[in-house]
């Protein structure tokens, strides 16, 4: 809490301002700034909060056995030991002690939500979820609510029955699952069974959990390469074909020693589609052209989807020939809808799920289903009609998404645009099928090759599930009411994902439908049914128990600000589809002010009105909220395109908490001369922290900037760039030279380490002080006033304080 502020100081400021003939508004602003800056030295808090959490929580493992404990921050490096609740790597909640009543929740305005990352990758020192196989009988479940066996089930009557922790229904234990109870009422085999002792585990699903009661086939990957004039000229076609020759050896597999069972197919397209027969018995690949794109069909079955090892020679021959075949093309028009339809038909014919990789360059204006027109209109920005820019042009792609999800057809889109391509519409199918959109505007082979290839490699290799359905069950008193992410829903409970990879999150909001009890707390179980890359049907289960409270102070002591901001930003970004941007921003400010006003009124000790008081675990709520308000999606600068905003809006929808954290508040590190093994301590994200004599690394989650001060020390420049003079540094370099000195080595290790933590490859940009590129860099200094009119942190704090005081008065 903030330090006490004597009221006579405030009176002194007012008297001095009156002597200088200041207006009332200026007097208020001076008072506020003085209160804000003196009470908590809030602007240094962001770094301090992160450092304190690291100091207190990184040395001991975080054990999940205690219900309702708040995990370490996402910026802290910690180890997790699963002892009955899901690891925070799988589930993070906005609050770990939730109000007992709906009235109390409404009064506080703290959102009740969980950000769930069902297939998250775990660090090497943590055990991945165990696999439980109950044979033909399948997983044990509650008879009434169908919750899966978990540590919250209470065994009774000597172990012959169990009472469900979610709905209290009593179910008989099947004979094959029976076990005696010990003197405490626990089963004697409790510690030997993952589903009775751990928060996360997997079940092998039986045929009853499969489509049409039939075990699934392994999935297929189909690569669609745009061979129109722009795609060929940019070098994209050549790069994709060369890369695929080696990348096909790294298709996903369960066992690193075994070959992947994923089959592959290849199509090229402009305004017609070219399918390729790459059957192993052929000496050369055969091309089949479908020019009637209005009614898409698959021209061949045998030889289209093949095993890589069987058909390697034919595939390599094809990938060598494609760039040559289309080298002199003059065709500039492309189709898009028929491309996805072709992939869907291929997966239907093979009776399997799978993933389409589309490499696409331009607005699809050729005559075909899903044809689009250029509707980019900067004049709509800031008006009530702005929301139309985020909505798809027609219902065609929404209907196509529905068909894709039904087949388990996930779409990943790699865009290489030189102008407007309508990302809001082209992204509909990827976003609805659990896929991803990658965007490389003004793609230049030599500058962007590294970023694109790293993204593609990770995208092809990463662990994922197919044809997935996720359901979230809760104990009596709360229920899941809203969902955010990349998925499709045909009813109010089932989240359908044609594909679900290790980077994707689904965010779930909960609301009360009854009173909760402090004694029992609240339970949540997330169950995801999916097909693995080897074709096995599985159920992954994550369980979470939180406390319930009747005192607001307990709620405010157990919140997680980073998760609240993740939820608020997703809620706000989705609202843009039907609400004017200004209304969305005002709603965010109002809800944040209500959260803090409720705390001030009900939990804080009495103090002067001139004092801004924040809950201990929400000290950073204003600084982070201001970053969300100033983001390109909600407050774009003149140079931010409609496509960029649509892309970022879609990207955020399935970000996890650690990625949204650095996306909104980038990490700024001063690079000091000693090559210590520990990371340099970050500094506040503001221009006033930059020294002309320094070099700084800024990480935004999508880019890395290396800012070089005009008076940077010669030794530092020599160690990093191999030249002692500022003027000789090449601002176009995208990778640092490998120099034989400890500092160069350590800096490159830091950059590699940052990249390994993110789902997208971060391109490095070197920014020299007072160079034109510095404007882009300064755009990410989020504590400063932004060029698009976003408030500085101190100004926003003053505004927030004023809002809180108005609510309280």
C-alpha positions in Angstrom: 0.0 0.0 0.0 1.1 3.6 -0.6 2.9 5.6 2.1 0.8 8.2 4.0 0.7 11.7 2.6 0.1 14.7 4.9 -2.7 16.9 3.7 -0.8 20.2 4.4 1.6 19.3 1.5 -1.4 19.3 -0.8 -2.6 22.6 0.5 1.0 24.0 -0.1 0.9 22.9 -3.8 -2.6 24.5 -4.2 -1.4 27.8 -2.7 1.7 28.0 -4.9 -0.4 27.2 -8.0 -2.9 29.9 -7.1 -0.1 32.5 -6.7 1.0 31.6 -10.2 -2.6 32.2 -11.4 -3.1 28.5 -12.5 -6.5 27.3 -13.5 -8.4 24.7 -11.4 -7.6 21.9 -13.8 -3.9 22.6 -13.6 -4.0 22.8 -9.8 -5.8 19.4 -9.7 -3.2 17.9 -12.1 -0.3 19.2 -10.0 -1.8 17.8 -6.8 -2.5 14.5 -8.5 1.0 14.1 -10.0 2.5 15.0 -6.7 0.3 12.5 -4.9 0.9 9.8 -7.4 4.6 10.2 -7.7 5.2 10.6 -4.0 2.8 8.0 -2.6 4.2 4.9 -4.1 6.9 5.9 -6.6 4.6 3.9 -8.9 6.6 4.2 -12.0 9.5 2.1 -10.7 7.1 -0.5 -9.4 6.8 -2.6 -12.5 10.5 -3.6 -12.4 10.4 -3.9 -8.6 7.3 -6.1 -8.5 8.9 -8.5 -11.0 12.3 -8.6 -9.2 10.7 -9.1 -5.8 8.7 -12.1 -7.1 11.8 -13.6 -8.7 13.7 -13.2 -5.4 10.9 -14.7 -3.3 9.6 -17.5 -5.6 12.2 -18.8 -7.9 14.3 -20.8 -5.5 11.7 -23.3 -4.2 9.5 -25.5 -6.5 5.9 -24.3 -6.7 3.9 -27.2 -5.4 0.2 -27.3 -6.4 -1.1 -29.3 -3.5 -2.4 -26.3 -1.5 -5.8 -25.1 -2.8 -6.1 -21.5 -3.9 -2.5 -20.4 -3.8 -1.4 -17.8 -6.3 1.5 -19.0 -8.5 4.7 -17.0 -9.2 4.5 -14.4 -12.0 5.0 -15.4 -15.6 8.2 -13.4 -15.5 9.7 -15.6 -12.8 11.6 -18.7 -13.7 10.3 -21.5 -11.4 9.8 -25.3 -11.3 6.3 -26.8 -10.8 5.5 -30.0 -8.8 2.0 -31.3 -9.5 0.4 -32.4 -6.3 -3.3 -32.3 -7.2 -4.0 -29.1 -9.1 -3.0 -28.3 -12.6 0.3 -26.5 -13.1 0.1 -22.7 -13.9 1.7 -23.6 -17.3 -1.7 -25.3 -18.1 -4.1 -23.1 -16.2 -3.9 -19.6 -14.8 -6.8 -17.9 -13.0 -7.6 -14.2 -12.6 -8.4 -14.9 -8.9 -7.5 -17.9 -6.6 -10.0 -16.9 -3.9 -13.3 -16.1 -5.5 -16.4 -14.4 -4.0 -19.1 -16.6 -2.5 -21.9 -14.6 -4.1 -22.8 -13.0 -7.4 -23.5 -9.7 -5.7 -20.0 -9.6 -4.2 -18.4 -10.5 -7.6 -20.5 -7.7 -9.2 -19.4 -5.2 -6.5 -15.7 -5.9 -7.0 -15.9 -6.1 -10.8 -12.9 -8.4 -10.8 -13.4 -10.8 -13.7 -13.5 -14.5 -12.8 -11.7 -16.3 -15.6 -9.1 -19.0 -16.4 -6.6 -19.0 -19.3 -6.2 -22.6 -20.2 -3.3 -24.0 -22.4 -4.3 -27.6 -22.6 -1.3 -29.0 -24.5 1.4 -26.6 -23.1 5.0 -27.7 -23.5 6.7 -28.3 -20.1 10.4 -27.5 -19.3 12.8 -30.6 -19.3 12.8 -30.7 -15.5 9.0 -31.2 -15.2 7.2 -34.5 -16.0 4.7 -34.4 -18.8 1.1 -35.7 -17.9 1.0 -39.4 -17.3 -1.1 -41.6 -19.6 -3.8 -43.8 -17.9 -5.2 -46.7 -19.8 -8.3 -48.4 -18.4 -8.7 -50.7 -21.4 -12.0 -51.3 -23.0 -13.9 -50.0 -20.0 -12.6 -46.5 -20.6 -12.2 -43.6 -18.1 -14.2 -43.7 -14.8 -16.8 -40.9 -14.7 -19.6 -39.4 -12.6 -23.0 -40.9 -13.7 -24.7 -37.5 -13.6 -22.4 -34.6 -14.7 -19.9 -36.9 -16.5 -16.9 -35.4 -14.8 -13.8 -37.6 -15.1 -12.1 -39.3 -12.1 -9.9 -36.8 -10.3 -8.5 -36.0 -6.8 -11.8 -34.3 -5.8 -13.9 -37.5 -5.9 -14.7 -38.8 -2.4 -14.7 -42.6 -2.0 -17.3 -43.9 0.4 -18.8 -47.2 1.7 -15.4 -48.9 2.0 -14.4 -47.8 -1.5 -17.4 -49.4 -3.3 -18.9 -46.0 -4.4 -17.6 -42.4 -4.9 -19.3 -39.0 -4.5 -18.6 -36.5 -7.2 -16.8 -33.3 -6.1 -18.7 -31.3 -8.8 -22.3 -32.3 -8.5 -22.3 -34.5 -5.3 -23.9 -37.5 -7.2 -22.9 -40.9 -5.9 -21.7 -43.5 -8.5 -20.8 -47.2 -8.1 -17.1 -48.0 -8.5 -16.7 -50.7 -11.3 -15.3 -54.0 -9.9 -12.1 -53.7 -11.9 -11.4 -50.3 -10.3 -12.2 -51.2 -6.7 -9.6 -50.6 -4.0 -9.8 -50.6 -0.2 -9.6 -47.3 1.8 -7.0 -46.5 4.5 -7.8 -45.0 7.9 -8.2 -41.5 6.5 -10.8 -42.6 3.9 -8.3 -42.5 1.0 -7.8 -45.4 -1.4 -4.6 -47.2 -0.6 -3.5 -46.9 -4.3 -4.1 -43.2 -4.3 -0.5 -42.2 -4.9 0.0 -44.9 -7.7 -2.9 -43.5 -9.8 -2.3 -40.2 -11.6 -6.0 -39.5 -11.8 -6.3 -39.7 -8.0 -3.2 -37.7 -7.0 -2.4 -35.3 -9.8 -3.9 -32.1 -11.3 -3.1 -33.1 -15.0 -3.1 -36.5 -16.7 -4.3 -38.2 -19.9 -6.7 -41.1 -20.5 -6.5 -43.4 -23.6 -10.0 -42.9 -25.1 -12.0 -45.9 -26.3 -13.8 -46.3 -29.6 -16.9 -44.8 -27.9 -15.1 -41.4 -27.9 -14.4 -41.6 -31.7 -16.4 -40.2 -34.6 -18.9 -42.8 -35.9 -17.5 -45.2 -33.3 -14.5 -45.8 -35.5 -10.8 -45.4 -34.4 -9.2 -42.5 -36.3 -6.6 -42.5 -39.1 -3.3 -40.7 -38.6 -3.6 -37.0 -39.7 -2.3 -35.6 -43.0 -0.5 -32.3 -43.9 -1.3 -30.6 -47.2 0.9 -27.7 -48.6 -0.8 -25.1 -50.8 1.7 -22.8 -52.6 0.6 -19.6 -54.3 2.5 -19.4 -57.6 1.1 -16.0 -58.8 3.5 -13.3 -60.1 3.9 -11.6 -56.6 4.6 -14.9 -54.8 7.3 -16.0 -57.3 8.9 -12.5 -57.6 9.3 -12.1 -53.9 11.3 -15.3 -53.7 8.7 -17.0 -51.4 7.9 -19.9 -53.8 11.6 -20.8 -54.1 12.2 -20.6 -50.3 9.2 -22.7 -49.5 10.1 -25.5 -52.0 13.7 -25.6 -50.8 12.8 -25.7 -47.1 10.1 -28.4 -47.5 12.7 -30.9 -48.8 14.4 -31.0 -45.4 11.4 -30.0 -43.2 9.5 -33.2 -44.2 11.9 -35.2 -42.1 10.7 -33.4 -39.1 6.9 -34.0 -39.2 5.4 -34.5 -35.7 5.8 -37.9 -34.1 5.2 -39.4 -30.7 8.5 -41.4 -30.6 11.5 -39.4 -31.7 13.2 -42.7 -32.9 10.3 -43.7 -35.2 9.2 -42.3 -38.5 6.2 -39.9 -38.6 2.9 -41.5 -39.8 1.6 -38.1 -41.0 1.0 -38.3 -44.8 1.6 -35.3 -47.1 0.2 -33.7 -50.3 1.1 -30.8 -52.5 -1.0 -28.2 -54.5 0.1 -25.0 -56.3 -2.4 -22.4 -57.3 -3.0 -18.9 -58.8 -6.5 -18.6 -60.3 -6.6 -22.3 -61.0 -5.4 -25.2 -58.9 -2.6 -27.7 -59.8 -2.7 -31.1 -57.9 0.3 -33.4 -57.9 0.4 -37.1 -58.0 3.6 -38.1 -56.1 3.0 -41.8 -55.8 6.2 -43.7 -55.0 6.0 -45.9 -58.2 6.2 -42.8 -60.5 9.5 -41.7 -62.0 8.3 -38.1 -62.1 5.4 -36.2 -60.4 2.2 -35.8 -62.5 0.3 -32.5 -62.5 -3.5 -32.3 -62.7 -5.2 -28.9 -63.3 -8.6 -28.0 -62.0 -9.7 -24.8 -63.7 -13.4 -24.9 -62.8 -13.0 -23.5 -59.3 -16.7 -22.8 -58.9 -17.3 -26.4 -58.0 -14.2 -27.7 -56.4 -13.4 -31.5 -56.6 -10.4 -33.7 -56.0 -9.0 -34.9 -59.4 -7.1 -37.8 -58.0 -7.2 -40.1 -54.9 -4.4 -42.5 -55.2 -1.0 -40.8 -55.1 -2.1 -37.4 -53.6 -1.6 -38.1 -49.9 1.6 -40.2 -49.4 4.1 -41.3 -46.9 7.3 -39.1 -47.1 9.8 -42.0 -46.9 8.0 -44.0 -49.6 7.7 -41.1 -52.1 10.8 -39.1 -51.2 12.4 -39.1 -54.7 9.2 -38.0 -56.4 8.5 -35.3 -53.8 12.0 -33.9 -54.1 11.8 -33.8 -57.9 8.4 -31.9 -57.6 9.9 -29.4 -55.2 12.8 -28.8 -57.5 10.5 -28.3 -60.5 7.8 -26.0 -59.0 10.0 -22.8 -59.0 11.2 -23.5 -62.5 7.6 -24.2 -63.9 6.3 -20.9 -62.7 9.5 -18.7 -63.0 8.1 -16.7 -65.9 4.4 -16.5 -64.8 2.5 -13.4 -65.6 -0.6 -14.4 -63.7 -1.3 -11.9 -60.9 -4.8 -13.0 -59.7 -5.4 -15.6 -57.0 -8.3 -17.6 -55.5 -8.6 -18.5 -51.8 -11.9 -20.2 -51.0 -11.5 -23.0 -53.5 -8.0 -23.7 -52.1 -9.4 -24.5 -48.6 -12.3 -26.4 -50.2 -9.8 -28.6 -52.1 -7.9 -29.4 -48.9 -11.2 -30.2 -47.1 -12.2 -32.6 -50.0 -8.9 -34.3 -49.8 -9.2 -35.0 -46.1 -12.8 -36.2 -46.5 -11.7 -38.6 -49.3 -8.9 -40.0 -47.0 -11.3 -40.1 -44.0 -8.8 -38.4 -41.7 -8.2 -35.1 -39.9 -5.2 -32.9 -40.8 -3.7 -29.5 -41.4 -3.6 -27.2 -44.5 -0.5 -24.9 -44.8 -1.4 -22.0 -47.1 1.3 -19.7 -48.5 -0.6 -16.8 -49.9 0.3 -13.4 -51.3 -2.6 -11.2 -52.4 -6.3 -10.3 -52.1 -8.2 -13.1 -53.9 -10.0 -11.1 -56.6 -10.2 -13.9 -59.3 -13.7 -15.0 -60.1 -14.4 -17.9 -57.6 -16.3 -18.7 -54.4 -15.0 -16.5 -51.6 -13.8 -13.7 -54.0 -13.1 -10.5 -52.1 -13.0 -6.8 -53.0 -10.7 -4.1 -51.6 -12.7 -2.4 -48.8 -9.8 -0.7 -46.9 -11.1 2.7 -45.8 -9.0 4.8 -43.4 -11.9 7.3 -43.2 -13.9 4.8 -41.1 -11.2 4.7 -38.4 -12.6 6.4 -35.3 -16.2 6.4 -36.5 -19.1 4.1 -35.5 -18.6 2.2 -38.8 -15.0 1.2 -37.8 -16.3 -2.1 -36.5 -17.1 -3.2 -40.1 -13.4 -3.3 -40.9 -12.9 -6.2 -38.4 -15.9 -8.2 -39.6 -15.6 -10.6 -42.5 -16.9 -9.4 -45.9 -19.4 -12.2 -46.3 -20.6 -15.4 -44.6 -18.8 -17.6 -47.1 -15.7 -18.3 -44.9 -17.8 -18.7 -41.7 -19.8 -21.5 -43.4 -16.6 -23.0 -44.8 -15.1 -23.0 -41.3 -18.0 -25.0 -40.0 -17.3 -27.7 -42.6 -13.6 -27.7 -41.8 -14.2 -28.2 -38.1 -16.6 -31.1 -38.7 -13.8 -32.9 -40.7 -11.0 -31.9 -38.3 -9.4 -29.7 -41.0 -7.1 -27.1 -39.4 -5.8 -24.2 -41.5 -2.5 -22.3 -41.0 -2.1 -19.2 -43.2 1.3 -17.7 -44.1 0.6 -14.3 -45.7 3.1 -12.3 -47.9 1.2 -9.2 -48.8 2.5 -6.0 -50.5 -0.9 -4.3 -50.0 -4.3 -4.8 -48.4 -5.4 -8.5 -48.4 -8.3 -8.3 -45.9 -6.9 -10.3 -43.0 -10.2 -9.9 -41.2 -11.8 -12.1 -43.8 -8.9 -14.4 -44.8 -8.3 -15.1 -41.1 -11.8 -16.4 -40.4 -11.0 -20.1 -41.3 -7.6 -20.3 -39.5 -9.1 -18.6 -36.4 -12.2 -20.8 -36.4 -10.3 -24.1 -36.8 -7.6 -23.6 -34.1 -5.1 -22.6 -36.8 -2.6 -19.6 -36.9 -2.1 -16.6 -39.2 1.5 -15.5 -39.9 2.1 -12.2 -41.7 5.3 -11.0 -43.5 4.4 -7.6 -45.0 6.6 -6.5 -48.0 8.4 -9.8 -47.8 12.1 -9.6 -48.9 13.9 -12.9 -49.2 17.2 -11.7 -47.7 15.7 -9.7 -44.8 12.7 -11.9 -43.8 13.8 -15.4 -44.8 15.1 -16.3 -41.3 11.9 -15.2 -39.5 9.6 -17.0 -42.0 11.6 -20.3 -42.0 11.8 -20.4 -38.2 8.1 -19.8 -37.9 7.4 -22.5 -40.6 9.7 -25.1 -38.9 8.2 -24.6 -35.5 4.7 -24.7 -37.0 5.3 -28.0 -38.8 7.1 -29.7 -35.9 5.2 -28.6 -32.8 3.1 -31.1 -30.9 -0.5 -30.8 -31.6 -3.8 -32.7 -31.5 -6.6 -32.9 -34.1 -10.3 -33.1 -34.2 -10.5 -31.9 -30.6 -13.5 -31.1 -28.3 -13.0 -29.3 -25.0 -15.5 -29.1 -22.2 -15.1 -27.2 -18.9 -17.1 -28.6 -15.9 -17.5 -26.7 -12.6 -18.7 -27.5 -9.2 -22.2 -26.3 -8.1 -22.5 -22.5 -7.8 -20.5 -21.3 -10.8 -20.5 -22.2 -14.5 -18.5 -21.4 -17.6 -20.4 -18.7 -19.6 -18.0 -17.3 -22.2 -15.0 -18.5 -24.2 -12.2 -16.7 -26.1 -9.7 -18.1 -28.6 -9.3 -19.8 -32.0 -12.1 -22.4 -32.1 -15.7 -23.0 -33.2 -18.8 -23.5 -31.0 -22.0 -25.1 -32.3 -23.6 -25.1 -28.8 -23.0 -23.3 -25.5 -20.7 -25.9 -23.9 -18.4 -27.6 -26.4 -15.3 -25.8 -27.7 -14.5 -27.5 -31.1 -11.0 -27.3 -32.4 -10.1 -28.9 -35.7 -6.5 -28.5 -34.5 -5.0 -27.7 -31.1 -1.3 -27.0 -30.7 1.0 -26.5 -27.7 0.9 -22.7 -28.1 -2.9 -22.2 -28.1 -5.0 -21.1 -25.1 -8.7 -21.0 -24.6 -9.9 -18.4 -22.1 -13.0 -19.2 -20.1 -15.1 -16.7 -18.1 -17.1 -18.0 -15.1 -20.3 -16.6 -13.5 -22.2 -17.5 -10.4 -25.5 -19.3 -10.7 -25.8 -20.0 -6.9 -24.0 -19.2 -3.6 -20.6 -20.8 -3.0 -19.3 -22.0 0.4 -16.1 -21.0 2.0 -15.8 -24.6 3.4 -15.8 -26.4 0.0 -14.3 -23.8 -2.4 -14.9 -24.1 -6.1 -13.7 -26.7 -8.6 -13.0 -26.6 -12.4 -12.2 -29.5 -14.7 -11.1 -29.0 -18.3 -11.3 -32.1 -20.5 -9.9 -32.1 -24.0 -10.7 -35.1 -26.3 -8.3 -35.1 -29.3 -6.5 -37.3 -31.8 -2.7 -37.4 -31.4 -0.3 -37.1 -34.3 0.1 -40.9 -34.3 -3.7 -41.3 -34.7 -4.5 -42.3 -31.0 -7.7 -40.9 -29.5 -7.0 -39.3 -26.0 -8.5 -37.3 -23.2 -6.3 -34.7 -21.5 -7.7 -33.6 -18.1 -6.7 -30.5 -16.1 -8.2 -29.9 -12.6 -8.2 -26.7 -10.5 -9.5 -26.0 -7.0 -9.7 -22.5 -5.7 -10.9 -21.0 -2.4 -14.1 -19.0 -1.9 -14.4 -15.9 0.3 -17.0 -13.8 2.0 -14.6 -10.8 2.5 -13.5 -8.6 -0.4 -10.1 -8.3 1.2 -9.5 -12.0 0.6 -10.4 -11.7 -3.1 -8.0 -8.7 -3.5 -5.2 -10.5 -1.8 -5.3 -13.4 -4.3 -5.6 -11.9 -7.7 -3.2 -12.3 -10.7 -2.9 -9.0 -12.6 -1.2 -10.5 -15.7 -4.1 -12.9 -16.1 -6.7 -10.1 -15.5 -5.0 -8.0 -18.3 -4.9 -11.1 -20.6 -8.7 -11.5 -20.1 -9.5 -7.7 -20.4 -7.6 -7.4 -23.6 -9.3 -10.4 -25.2 -12.7 -9.2 -24.1 -12.0 -5.7 -25.4 -10.5 -6.9 -28.8 -13.6 -9.2 -29.3 -15.9 -6.3 -28.5 -14.5 -4.3 -31.5 -16.6 -6.5 -33.8 -19.8 -4.8 -32.6 -18.9 -1.8 -30.5 -17.2 1.5 -31.4 -13.5 1.6 -30.3 -14.0 4.6 -28.0 -16.8 2.8 -26.1 -14.5 -0.3 -25.7 -11.7 1.9 -24.3 -14.1 3.8 -21.9 -15.5 0.5 -20.7 -12.0 -0.8 -19.8 -11.1 2.4 -17.9 -14.5 2.3 -16.1 -14.1 -1.4 -15.0 -10.6 -0.8 -13.8 -11.6 2.2 -11.8 -14.5 0.3 -10.3 -12.2 -2.5 -9.2 -9.8 -0.1 -7.5 -12.6 2.1 -6.0 -14.2 -1.0 -4.5 -10.9 -1.9 -2.9 -10.4 1.7 -1.6 -13.9 1.8 -0.1 -14.0 -1.7 1.4 -10.5 -2.9 2.1 -8.1 0.0 2.5 -7.4 1.7 5.8 -8.8 5.3 6.0 -6.6 7.9 4.3 -6.7 11.3 2.6 -8.6 11.5 -0.7 -5.5 12.9 -2.3 -3.9 9.4 -2.0 -4.0 6.8 -4.7 -4.3 3.4 -3.0 -3.8 0.1 -4.9 -4.1 -3.5 -3.7 -0.7 -5.2 -3.2 -1.2 -7.7 -6.0 -2.8 -5.1 -8.4 -0.1 -2.4 -8.1 0.5 -2.8 -11.9 -3.1 -2.9 -13.0 -3.1 0.8 -14.2 0.3 0.6 -16.0 -0.7 -2.5 -17.9 -4.2 -1.3 -18.6 -2.8 1.9 -20.1 -0.7 -0.3 -22.4 -3.8 -2.2 -23.6 -5.6 1.1 -24.2 -2.6 2.4 -26.3 -2.2 -0.8 -28.3 -2.4 -0.5 -32.1 -5.7 -2.4 -32.1 -7.5 0.1 -29.8 -5.6 3.3 -30.6 -3.8 3.0 -33.9 -1.3 5.5 -35.2 -1.6 6.9 -38.8 0.9 4.3 -40.1 -1.0 1.2 -38.7 -2.9 -0.5 -41.4 -6.4 -2.1 -41.1 -4.8 -5.4 -41.9 -2.2 -5.0 -39.1 -4.9 -4.3 -36.6 -7.0 -7.3 -37.7 -3.9 -9.5 -37.6 -3.0 -8.4 -34.0 -6.6 -8.7 -32.9 -6.7 -12.4 -34.1 -3.2 -13.1 -32.7 -4.1 -12.0 -29.2 -7.2 -14.1 -29.0 -5.2 -17.2 -28.2 -2.1 -15.8 -26.5 -1.1 -17.2 -23.1 -0.4 -14.9 -20.2 3.4 -14.8 -20.6 3.1 -13.7 -24.3 0.4 -11.1 -23.6 2.6 -9.7 -20.8 5.5 -8.9 -23.0 3.2 -7.9 -25.9 1.7 -5.1 -23.9 4.7 -4.2 -21.7 7.9 -5.0 -23.6 11.1 -5.9 -21.7 13.9 -3.2 -21.9 17.4 -4.4 -20.9 20.5 -2.2 -20.7 23.5 -4.0 -22.1 26.4 -3.5 -19.7 30.0 -4.4 -20.4 30.6 -7.2 -17.9 29.6 -10.6 -19.5 27.7 -11.9 -16.4 25.8 -15.1 -16.6 22.7 -13.5 -15.1 20.4 -11.3 -17.2 20.8 -7.6 -16.8 18.0 -6.1 -14.7 15.3 -4.5 -16.9 14.6 -0.8 -16.7 11.3 1.1 -17.0 9.9 1.2 -20.5 10.4 4.9 -21.1 12.7 7.1 -23.3 14.0 8.8 -20.2 15.7 5.6 -19.2 17.8 5.5 -22.4 21.3 6.9 -22.1 23.2 8.2 -25.1 26.2 6.2 -24.0 24.3 2.9 -23.8 23.0 0.0 -25.9 19.6 -1.5 -25.0 17.7 -4.7 -26.0 13.9 -4.4 -26.3 11.7 -7.5 -26.6 8.1 -7.1 -27.7 7.1 -10.7 -28.2 7.1 -10.2 -32.0 10.3 -8.2 -32.5 13.7 -7.6 -30.9 15.2 -4.1 -31.1 18.8 -3.3 -30.4 19.0 0.4 -29.7 22.4 2.0 -30.0 23.1 5.4 -28.3 25.0 8.0 -30.4 27.7 8.2 -27.7 27.9 4.4 -27.0 31.4 3.4 -25.7 33.8 2.2 -28.4 34.6 -1.0 -26.5 30.9 -1.9 -26.3 30.4 -1.3 -30.0 33.5 -3.4 -30.9 32.3 -6.2 -28.7 28.9 -6.3 -30.3 29.3 -5.1 -33.9 33.1 -5.6 -34.5 33.5 -1.8 -35.2 34.3 0.9 -32.7 32.5 3.7 -34.6 28.8 4.5 -34.4 28.6 5.6 -38.1 29.9 2.3 -39.4 27.1 0.2 -37.8 24.8 -1.3 -40.5 21.2 -0.6 -39.4 20.0 -3.2 -41.9 21.6 -6.2 -40.2 19.1 -8.8 -38.9 21.7 -10.9 -37.0 24.7 -10.0 -35.0 28.2 -11.0 -36.1 29.7 -14.0 -34.2 32.6 -12.4 -32.6 35.2 -14.1 -30.4 34.6 -12.3 -27.1 32.5 -13.2 -24.0 30.2 -10.2 -24.4 29.2 -11.0 -28.0 28.7 -14.6 -27.1 26.5 -13.8 -24.0 24.4 -11.3 -26.0 23.7 -13.8 -28.7 22.8 -16.4 -26.0 20.3 -13.9 -24.5 18.7 -13.3 -27.9 18.5 -17.1 -28.6 17.0 -17.6 -25.1 14.3 -14.9 -25.7 13.4 -16.4 -29.0 13.1 -19.9 -27.6 10.5 -18.6 -25.1 8.1 -17.3 -27.7 5.8 -19.0 -30.2 6.9 -16.7 -33.0 10.4 -16.0 -34.2 11.4 -12.4 -33.2 13.3 -10.6 -36.0 16.2 -8.5 -34.7 16.2 -4.8 -35.8 19.2 -2.6 -35.1 18.1 1.0 -34.3 20.7 3.8 -34.2 19.8 6.8 -32.1 18.1 9.6 -34.2 17.8 7.2 -37.2 14.3 7.1 -38.9 13.8 3.6 -37.5 13.8 5.1 -34.0 10.2 6.1 -34.4 9.2 2.4 -34.6 11.3 1.6 -31.5 9.8 4.5 -29.5 6.3 3.3 -30.3 7.0 0.4 -27.9 8.2 2.6 -25.0 4.8 2.2 -23.4 5.2 4.4 -20.3 5.6 7.5 -22.6 2.9 9.5 -24.4 2.3 7.8 -27.8 2.2 9.5 -31.2 -1.4 8.3 -31.6 -2.5 10.3 -28.5 -2.2 7.5 -25.9 -1.5 8.9 -22.4 1.8 8.6 -20.6 1.8 6.4 -17.5 1.8 9.4 -15.1 -1.1 11.1 -17.0 -3.1 7.9 -17.0 -2.5 7.4 -13.3 -3.9 10.9 -12.7 -6.9 10.2 -14.9 -7.5 6.8 -13.1 -7.2 8.5 -9.7 -9.8 11.1 -10.8 -12.2 8.3 -12.0 -11.8 6.5 -8.7 -12.6 9.6 -6.7 -15.7 10.4 -8.8 -16.9 6.8 -8.2 -16.3 7.2 -4.4 -18.0 10.6 -4.2 
